[in-house]
Amino acid sequence: MLLVAPLIAIGVLIPACTWGFITFSFADFPLDRLLAPMLTIPYFGASVAAGLIIIGSLLGNIIFNRHEFNASPTFVPALLYALVASTLCLIKCNIPILVANVAVVIGLNRLMEVFRQSNALPAYFKAAFWLGLGALAFPPYILLLPAMMLSIINTRSFNWREHLLTIVAFATPFVYWGVWMLWTDRWDQLILFKKIISFNTPEGMPDWTNNYTRSFGISLGVSFLLALRSFIFLSDRSSNQARNVKRIFLLMALFALASTGFSYVYVGQFIPEVAILPATFVIGNWFTNYRYSLLAPFMFYILLITSALLIIHVFQWI
């Protein structure tokens, strides 16, 4: 199953690029402006997106197995990450959020190291730095900073140094970026959002009137809602660490989903790839622990079918 993840990413995105069925969104983020000239190179965007999906799926699966989500190793999260990410990239591919997801996954792994150390400051600094790097790539992920602060409060007694260091570490990538812009005399590009607040319909909205897109979106959303109960209350592991780990990942997932509204208001775009990480950990946990729910196997196949139908539809085979 682990080998299926790269096959899905490559097998979907490269042919889609070959036949011109993949489009890239431009939200005017700093990374968007950096990558824009390179996206004109044939296969560059699709190759980068596929590579990032493969890396994200493997790292996400490693974290899932390492931090007591399941009693035995599983590779369902890698499969789910690749499937959801590849399908959503056919709707609208946004490379900055794929970069951000990889950074966030690394940051979450660093955050979990706090349970193995008596001194939490190094772990919190590394975690916040990687989350800040993800937010620099995809600025709506700035909402992950309050999520991490709440995670610290949830797992440890209050220590002002831990919170202060978290804020400093999260801001560090932005400081480096600002210094680089000033050093290269690009002061005019020292801005995260070149938009104004608007509640108008975002540009580049997915065509939810399309039955295939709508069916996949509904199956993904229903799976997430049904998986929440299992994620919060049911588990093969009952240790305090396992419960804390799940609470941290749930906070990160909910705040990551909230960044959709952030991008809707400030950027004027709806970016569906925000759902990748919540789907990987919350829905992936539900599908892995299928013994607790008769609905889990059923929804797993529903998600596979709706994803396959959407991919086939994009390729104009139906």
Secondary structure, DSSP 8 states (H G I E B T S, - for coil): -TTHHHHHHHHHHHHHHHTT---B-----HHHHHHTTGGGSTTHHHHHHHHHHHHHHHHHHHHHHHTTSSSS---HHHHHHHHHHHHHHHH-B-HHHHHHHHHHHHHHHHHHGGGG-S--HHHHHHHHHHHHHHHHHSGGGGGHHHHHHHHHHHHS---HHHHHHHHHHHHHHHHHHHHHHHHTT-GGG--S--S----S--BT---TTSHHHHHHHHHHHHHHHHHHHHHHH--S--SHHHHHHHHHHHHHHHHHHHHHHHHHHHTSB--GGGGHHHIIIIIHHHHHTGGG-SHHHHHHHHHHHHHHHHHHHHTT--
